[in-house]
Amino acid sequence: MIPCPTVSAGETDPWLERWLPLVVERAAGQPVLELGCGGGRDSMVLSAAGLRVTGIDSSEELLTEARARVPSGTFYGGDIRDGFPDFTGFGAILASLVLHYFTWEETAGLVARLLVSMRPGGVLLVRVNSTGDHEYGASGHPEIAANYYLVDGKPKRFFDRDAMLRLFDGAWHWLHLEEQVIHRYQRPKVIWEAVLERPLAADADSASRSKPRLPPSHL
């Protein structure tokens, strides 16, 4: 097995910092949507960079923290499967560690809606569980479906490279795909990090033929 790159995160999990210049550029003055914003840790980073943040989370307790951290943000409570703000011009969308709890059909439906909610040229940043994430449920639990387990009473999906490529097949243009080990929690966690863009109209026809530019270790 080829070892995954390790990202030192600690309490702050500074994964977003490397992508901020791209997010600011592609947002182009439009709001940024964060799915599963939690207590606003990443929302605060976005806001500090001068971005307008719209967040959604199912926990009202965490949303109270997010509103305190980012008073300028707009935050909604609810399950992202039930919908999110009816706006089609988001310049960037973040979905960090939030898209791996659902059935494949629900997840694919969310990804399709993200595409139409983003302006052409906008970027999507995604992090999801990897099939290598054995410390957090990728094995040893009741299987609901392929790579989809009931972990401590909660459904959790785990992705391999092929599943990532299949989930974002067709209309998206790949900018980055990498399997990583992060240290956000008490034990090392293995994830996939992906960055994609909604192609401009002139480039849409070529999007389905694009391939992710992967690090040499993943070719």
Buried (B, 14 or more C-beta within 10 A) or exposed (E): EEEBEEBEBEEEBEBBEEBBEBBBEBBEEBBBBBBBBBBBBBBBBBBEBEBBBBBBBBBEEBBBBBBEBBEEBBBBEEEBBEEBBEEEEBBBBBBBBBBBBBBBEBBBEBBEBBBEBBBEBBBBBBBBBBBBBBBBBBEEEEEEEEBBBEBEEEBBBBBBBEBBBEBBEEBBBBBBBBBBBBBBEEEBBBBBBBBBBBBEEEBBEEBEEBEBEBBEEEE
